[in-house]
Amino acid sequence: MARENKDGTGTMPVSIGERLVTREAFMPLFREGMALLEETADYLDGPGREDSRMLGRLASLAYATESMKLTTRLMQIASWLLLQRAVNDGEISQEQGLQEKRKIRLSSVSDANATGYDELPARLRDLIARSHRVQDRVRHLDELTRRGDAAPMPLSENPVEAQISALRSALEGR
Protein backbone atom coordinates (compact mmCIF):
# COMPACT_ATOMS: atom_id res chain seq x y z
CA MET A 1 0.00 0.00 0.00
CA ALA A 2 1.34 3.44 -0.83
CA ARG A 3 0.35 7.06 -0.38
CA GLU A 4 1.13 10.23 -2.30
CA ASN A 5 4.20 12.26 -1.24
CA LYS A 6 3.42 15.55 0.49
CA ASP A 7 4.94 17.43 -2.44
CA GLY A 8 3.05 15.28 -4.98
CA THR A 9 6.21 13.73 -6.43
CA GLY A 10 5.83 9.98 -6.34
CA THR A 11 4.42 7.74 -3.71
CA MET A 12 5.52 6.79 -0.24
CA PRO A 13 5.02 3.48 1.54
CA VAL A 14 2.44 3.52 4.30
CA SER A 15 3.93 2.93 7.74
CA ILE A 16 2.62 -0.20 9.44
CA GLY A 17 3.07 1.56 12.78
CA GLU A 18 0.87 4.44 11.65
CA ARG A 19 -1.83 1.99 10.56
CA LEU A 20 -1.74 0.07 13.84
CA VAL A 21 -2.18 3.16 15.99
CA THR A 22 -5.08 4.57 14.04
CA ARG A 23 -8.12 5.08 16.19
CA GLU A 24 -9.92 1.91 15.05
CA ALA A 25 -6.93 -0.40 15.54
CA PHE A 26 -5.68 1.33 18.68
CA MET A 27 -8.85 1.60 20.77
CA PRO A 28 -9.09 -2.09 21.78
CA LEU A 29 -5.55 -1.90 23.22
CA PHE A 30 -6.37 1.41 24.89
CA ARG A 31 -9.50 -0.04 26.51
CA GLU A 32 -7.64 -3.19 27.60
CA GLY A 33 -4.77 -1.21 29.13
CA MET A 34 -7.01 1.20 30.99
CA ALA A 35 -9.29 -1.61 32.21
CA LEU A 36 -6.24 -3.49 33.50
CA LEU A 37 -5.11 -0.38 35.35
CA GLU A 38 -8.53 -0.03 36.97
CA GLU A 39 -8.77 -3.74 37.79
CA THR A 40 -5.32 -3.63 39.40
CA ALA A 41 -6.18 -0.57 41.46
CA ASP A 42 -9.40 -2.23 42.63
CA TYR A 43 -7.54 -5.40 43.58
CA LEU A 44 -4.69 -3.65 45.40
CA ASP A 45 -7.08 -1.39 47.32
CA GLY A 46 -9.48 -4.20 48.21
CA PRO A 47 -8.91 -7.96 48.09
CA GLY A 48 -5.18 -7.47 47.65
CA ARG A 49 -4.87 -5.89 51.07
CA GLU A 50 -6.50 -8.95 52.62
CA ASP A 51 -4.32 -11.28 50.54
CA SER A 52 -1.16 -9.45 51.61
CA ARG A 53 -2.02 -9.78 55.31
CA MET A 54 -2.00 -13.56 55.02
CA LEU A 55 1.53 -13.72 53.58
CA GLY A 56 4.70 -14.62 55.41
CA ARG A 57 7.49 -12.09 55.88
CA LEU A 58 9.41 -12.86 52.67
CA ALA A 59 6.25 -13.11 50.57
CA SER A 60 4.97 -9.89 52.12
CA LEU A 61 8.13 -8.08 51.04
CA ALA A 62 7.78 -9.58 47.55
CA TYR A 63 4.13 -8.44 47.48
CA ALA A 64 5.09 -4.86 48.32
CA THR A 65 7.89 -4.84 45.75
CA GLU A 66 5.93 -6.47 42.94
CA SER A 67 2.78 -4.43 43.50
CA MET A 68 4.85 -1.24 43.32
CA LYS A 69 6.55 -2.43 40.11
CA LEU A 70 3.15 -3.40 38.69
CA THR A 71 1.67 0.00 39.50
CA THR A 72 4.64 1.81 37.95
CA ARG A 73 4.48 -0.37 34.82
CA LEU A 74 0.77 0.29 34.41
CA MET A 75 1.22 4.04 34.88
CA GLN A 76 3.88 4.06 32.15
CA ILE A 77 1.55 2.08 29.87
CA ALA A 78 -1.35 4.43 30.62
CA SER A 79 0.84 7.46 29.89
CA TRP A 80 1.80 6.04 26.50
CA LEU A 81 -1.79 5.09 25.69
CA LEU A 82 -3.13 8.51 26.68
CA LEU A 83 -0.48 10.26 24.59
CA GLN A 84 -1.28 8.11 21.58
CA ARG A 85 -4.99 8.77 22.00
CA ALA A 86 -4.25 12.52 22.14
CA VAL A 87 -2.29 12.21 18.88
CA ASN A 88 -5.09 10.18 17.27
CA ASP A 89 -7.70 12.72 18.39
CA GLY A 90 -5.62 15.63 17.07
CA GLU A 91 -5.17 17.15 20.52
CA ILE A 92 -1.38 17.14 20.09
CA SER A 93 0.81 16.75 17.03
CA GLN A 94 2.60 13.54 16.10
CA GLU A 95 5.91 15.26 16.91
CA GLN A 96 4.70 16.42 20.34
CA GLY A 97 3.49 12.89 21.06
CA LEU A 98 6.85 11.40 20.08
CA GLN A 99 8.72 13.89 22.25
CA GLU A 100 6.56 13.07 25.27
CA LYS A 101 6.73 9.32 24.63
CA ARG A 102 10.53 9.48 24.80
CA LYS A 103 10.13 10.24 28.52
CA ILE A 104 8.22 7.01 29.14
CA ARG A 105 10.10 3.87 30.14
CA LEU A 106 8.62 0.78 28.55
CA SER A 107 11.38 -1.63 29.50
CA SER A 108 10.21 -4.99 30.67
CA VAL A 109 11.85 -7.25 33.23
CA SER A 110 10.24 -10.51 34.19
CA ASP A 111 9.14 -10.63 37.81
CA ALA A 112 8.75 -14.42 37.90
CA ASN A 113 12.29 -15.02 39.17
CA ALA A 114 12.07 -12.61 42.10
CA THR A 115 12.48 -14.06 45.58
CA GLY A 116 9.08 -14.92 47.00
CA TYR A 117 7.28 -14.50 43.67
CA ASP A 118 5.81 -18.00 43.75
CA GLU A 119 4.25 -17.25 47.15
CA LEU A 120 2.36 -14.22 45.83
CA PRO A 121 -1.41 -14.47 45.49
CA ALA A 122 -2.46 -15.97 42.15
CA ARG A 123 -4.52 -12.88 41.32
CA LEU A 124 -1.50 -10.60 41.69
CA ARG A 125 0.65 -12.89 39.55
CA ASP A 126 -2.10 -12.88 36.92
CA LEU A 127 -2.24 -9.07 36.91
CA ILE A 128 1.55 -8.92 36.61
CA ALA A 129 1.55 -11.36 33.67
CA ARG A 130 -1.23 -9.48 31.91
CA SER A 131 0.54 -6.16 32.43
CA HIS A 132 3.65 -7.58 30.76
CA ARG A 133 1.59 -8.74 27.77
CA VAL A 134 -0.02 -5.31 27.35
CA GLN A 135 3.37 -3.64 27.84
CA ASP A 136 4.90 -5.85 25.14
CA ARG A 137 2.16 -4.83 22.71
CA VAL A 138 2.57 -1.15 23.57
CA ARG A 139 6.34 -1.41 23.23
CA HIS A 140 5.94 -3.06 19.83
CA LEU A 141 3.65 -0.25 18.64
CA ASP A 142 6.05 2.30 20.06
CA GLU A 143 8.93 0.80 18.10
CA LEU A 144 6.86 0.72 14.91
CA THR A 145 5.79 4.34 15.29
CA ARG A 146 9.34 5.45 16.08
CA ARG A 147 10.59 3.75 12.92
CA GLY A 148 8.04 5.88 11.14
CA ASP A 149 9.92 8.91 12.54
CA ALA A 150 12.61 8.49 9.95
CA ALA A 151 11.60 9.91 6.63
CA PRO A 152 10.31 6.98 4.62
CA MET A 153 12.00 6.31 1.35
CA PRO A 154 9.90 7.20 -1.70
CA LEU A 155 8.91 4.11 -3.66
CA SER A 156 10.65 5.50 -6.74
CA GLU A 157 13.91 5.30 -4.74
CA ASN A 158 13.36 1.74 -3.54
CA PRO A 159 16.80 0.09 -3.08
CA VAL A 160 15.54 -3.24 -4.43
CA GLU A 161 14.23 -1.57 -7.57
CA ALA A 162 17.55 0.24 -7.93
CA GLN A 163 19.45 -3.07 -7.71
CA ILE A 164 17.16 -4.78 -10.22
CA SER A 165 17.55 -1.86 -12.58
CA ALA A 166 21.36 -2.01 -12.21
CA LEU A 167 21.30 -5.75 -12.96
CA ARG A 168 19.13 -5.22 -16.05
CA SER A 169 21.48 -2.54 -17.31
CA ALA A 170 24.49 -4.77 -16.73
CA LEU A 171 22.90 -7.74 -18.50
CA GLU A 172 21.64 -5.67 -21.42
CA GLY A 173 25.11 -4.22 -21.92
CA ARG A 174 26.62 -7.67 -22.63
PENORVEN-V305970 format. One record per backbone hydrogen bond with DSSP energy under -1.0 kcal/mol. CO is the residue of the C=O (numbers start at 1). NH is the residue of the N-H. If there is no record, write none. Layout:
((CO NH) (CO NH))
This chain:
((1 14) (3 12) (5 8) (10 5) (11 155) (12 3) (15 19) (16 20) (17 21) (22 26) (23 27) (26 30) (27 31) (28 32) (29 33) (30 34) (31 35) (32 36) (33 37) (34 38) (35 39) (36 40) (37 41) (38 42) (39 43) (40 44) (41 45) (42 46) (43 48) (46 49) (46 50) (47 51) (48 52) (49 53) (52 55) (56 60) (57 61) (58 62) (59 63) (60 64) (61 65) (62 66) (63 67) (64 68) (65 69) (66 70) (67 71) (68 72) (69 73) (70 74) (71 75) (72 76) (73 77) (74 78) (75 79) (76 80) (77 81) (78 82) (79 83) (80 84) (81 85) (82 86) (83 87) (84 88) (85 89) (86 91) (86 92) (87 90) (93 97) (94 98) (95 99) (96 100) (97 101) (98 102) (100 103) (101 104) (111 114) (114 117) (116 119) (117 120) (121 125) (122 126) (123 127) (124 128) (125 129) (126 130) (127 131) (128 132) (129 133) (130 134) (131 135) (132 136) (133 137) (134 138) (135 139) (136 140) (137 141) (138 142) (139 143) (140 144) (141 145) (142 146) (143 147) (144 148) (146 149) (154 157) (155 158) (158 162) (159 163) (160 164) (161 165) (162 166) (163 167) (164 168) (165 169) (166 170) (167 171) (168 172) (169 173))
